[in-house]
Amino acid sequence: NPGNNLHVSSLSSRVDTRDLEAAFAKVGRVQKASVMYDPHTRESRGFGFVTMETPEEAEAAITALNATELSGKVMNVEK
């Protein structure tokens, strides 16, 4: 369901999938979280995806977390 999928960009290279999931779990139930990595260098590509349990929780996550700092860098959260 696209209503509960979020695109998270401008991530610090230090943020991994567990960090991302933990940040979003503070505002709702996370179905899945993943940081995208370069397949060759295995370095973070600076963005990821989070699927919340419901569209309402996704909206709450945008409101709570967009333009907030995670590991020293301000992230963007959008649908």
Protein Blocks (a to p, Z undefined) as FASTA:
>chain_A
ZZlcccdehiafkbcfklmmmmmmmnoccfbdcddddfklopaehiacdddfbfklmmmm
mmmmgopaeehiacdddZZ
